[in-house]
């Protein structure tokens, strides 16, 4: 599933593909625009994205 969000560092709209077969996932990925590290966390229930957060690593 593709999900779009706003980078908390630079304000750019970022789009990424999420694996909905994983029920809860947290990982670090760099913003594709400003290259700052983001902590991505999401939760899936019944193959539906129920929670998503992208925050700074500070």
Beta strands, then each sheet from edge to edge (+ up, - down):
strand 1: 2-6
strand 2: 13-17
strand 3: 24-30
strand 4: 37-45
strand 5: 48-56
sheet 1: 1+ 2-
sheet 2: 3+ 4- 5+
end
